[in-house]
Amino acid sequence: MAAPDGRRVRPYLATRGRTRPVQDIAIEALVSTTKDGRTRGADPEPERERILRLCHSPRSVAEVAAIVSTPLGVARVLVADLETEGLVRVADPHAAFAGSTEPARNLSVLERVRDGLRRL
C-alpha cells in the first residue's frame, strides 16, 4: 500500500491495527456502494475512498482486495467498517440459495466466483 506521497504504508495502519472485521464477511460476498456512499464527500483514507468508487458496480471482496492492492484481511476489515457506516451494502451470495435444494445453482455461483478470481 502506498501513501499519497508515494511512501509505503503498512496495511494495519489502514485498519488502525485491527486484523478482524466487525462482522464476518465471505470473500465471495458482493460489495456495492450505497446512495449515501456515492453522495458523501471524499473519504480521508485513500483505501476506503477507492473501495467506495470501485463498488459503484458490485464486486466481490476478493476483487476489491486485488484491485485496491491490499491484503484480503485488510479489505474485509475496511468493507465491514464501510458497511457499518451505511456506505456500502454487502450481499451474501449464499443467502440467495439458503433454502435451495438445487445443487446446480449453488455450483454455478461457485464457478462464477472461481472464474472471477482467475481473471484477476
PyMOL commands that set and color helices and strands:
alter all, ss='L'
color gray80, all
select helices_A, chain A and resi 11-14+35-39+46-54+61-68+72-84+95-97+103-119
alter helices_A, ss='H'
color red, helices_A
select strands_A, chain A and resi 30-33+59-60+88-91
alter strands_A, ss='S'
color yellow, strands_A
deselect
rebuild
show_as cartoon
